Amino acid sequence: MKYYLAPMEGITGYIYRNCYAKFFNNIDKYFTPFIVANKSRSLKTKELRDVLPENNKGMNIVPQILTNNSEDFISTCRRLQELGYKEVNLNLGCPAGTVVSKNRGSGFLAKREELDMFLDEIFKIDDIKISIKTRIGKDSPEEFYELIKIYNKYSLEELIIHPRTQKDFYGNKPNLQIFKDALFLSINPVCYNGDIFTVNDHNKLAKAFPEVKTVMLGRGILANPGLMNEIKNNANLDKKVLKDFHDEILNKYIEFLDEDKNAILRMKELWGYMIYMFSDNEKYAEKIKKSQDFRDYNEAVLSLFMSQEINA
Ligand SMILES: Cc1cc2nc3c(=O)[nH]c(=O)nc-3n(C[C@H](O)[C@H](O)[C@H](O)COP(=O)(O)O)c2cc1C
């Protein structure tokens, strides 16, 4: 089985990816949070920093592009090729209102004719591999049966499926019936994505779909950075390793972000996922959330690590 780290805007940028690779080093492909394509062929400073080769040494990185405009997609591909990339990913999954209202991300799924024309244009370039990360529809899961006919017209590097609709957001459960049909219907290699939070979730999926050879994990890894090691090596996460991993991310955020308070904000977002790993975590979650400066933050985190254990 191959394992990918899902793109997560605001979290799995190059700092998180580097720290994760340094401590865990068990991911086959890292997908960057989306880059919004534009005509100018130049990337925004933040987007460029995230894909610069010197910021991504030793990792297999696939930049992700968000757009519904084929020219913009192609210009962005060209810029990424100049940076050395040979593969890009198209975002057809983002459910956020601001993205969907512009018919991008999972909003593009409701415009099938336009989507087909868009793909027809971008697949004319044959010197870069293109994969797609998709939801199964905008409003209804049945839309997938039309979408797969479109995807099957093109030679994708792979089709990464998060089997929810845009309407589902992160509610409901991944629709495994549609996923099963997708495996049967897709002529392109399929990767599964969605709700793998535990070894048990992983093993159930692997048992239900033995033909699946690639899985993308997102929130499961944020919530338990040791998850992949549990899956692959049956090894539990050591509290000291988690503390060192945490400190590395914090220190890099302090080093690279303009303001200290932004580093704390980023860490708080991460704790929104990681805190549940600890026993009796409520009080500490509150303390971390309320911390205003480094002293408060460090004190809250230290007291959590000193007095609580990682749940087995
Ligand atoms: C905070 C956050 C940011 C995300 N940003 C992106 C993104 O930039 N591009 C993308 O394709 N998906 C994005 N996603 C979706 C994830 O990549 C993934 O498809 C989703 O979380 C389901 O997988 P999981 O259950 O393993 O987390 C984001 C999800 C979250 C929670």
The ligand as an ORCA input file, in Angstrom:
! r2SCAN-3c Opt
* xyz 0 1
  C      -8.456     22.300      7.391
  C      -8.581     21.551      6.092
  C      -8.026     22.081      4.933
  C      -8.140     21.396      3.704
  N      -7.549     21.911      2.576
  C      -7.611     21.217      1.414
  C      -6.931     21.657      0.229
  O      -6.214     22.672      0.218
  N      -7.071     20.919     -0.900
  C      -7.811     19.755     -0.927
  O      -7.912     19.104     -1.963
  N      -8.446     19.312      0.173
  C      -8.347     19.996      1.328
  N      -8.939     19.486      2.439
  C      -9.580     18.146      2.379
  C      -8.566     17.042      2.746
  O      -7.494     17.025      1.826
  C      -9.244     15.663      2.743
  O      -9.767     15.397      1.468
  C     -10.383     15.569      3.758
  O      -9.997     16.097      5.011
  C     -10.833     14.117      3.932
  O      -9.761     13.294      4.311
  P      -9.495     12.891      5.869
  O     -10.784     12.333      6.387
  O      -8.382     11.885      5.810
  O      -9.116     14.158      6.583
  C      -8.849     20.167      3.657
  C      -9.411     19.638      4.821
  C      -9.282     20.298      6.029
  C      -9.892     19.698      7.274
*
